[in-house]
Amino acid sequence: MIEIEVTEYTKSLYEKTGVEFAVLDCIGFIRHYLHFFHRRRNKFLNIYQSMVLAEPASSVSQPLKEAFLALRRAAEADRR
């Protein structure tokens, strides 16, 4: 869900510049994707994880990689 503050901010930018902005709810999209394809969720997460970890630090920082892995471990622990 996109917070109302973000929506209001993009509206103000449009009013100032005349340029339209698209705010994407990427986390929401992934949640829906994983819900619809729950049988393939682990395969998707495994591939996504390998892609994230393979990226150089200039693209995906080490702290972000560590946070992803920590969240993944926590989610897997909750399912047990």
Secondary structure, 3 states (H helix, E strand, C coil): CCCHHHHHHHHHHHHHHCCCCCCCCHHHHHHHHHHHCHHHHHHHHHHHHHHHHHCCCCCCCHHHHHHHHHHHHHHHHHHC
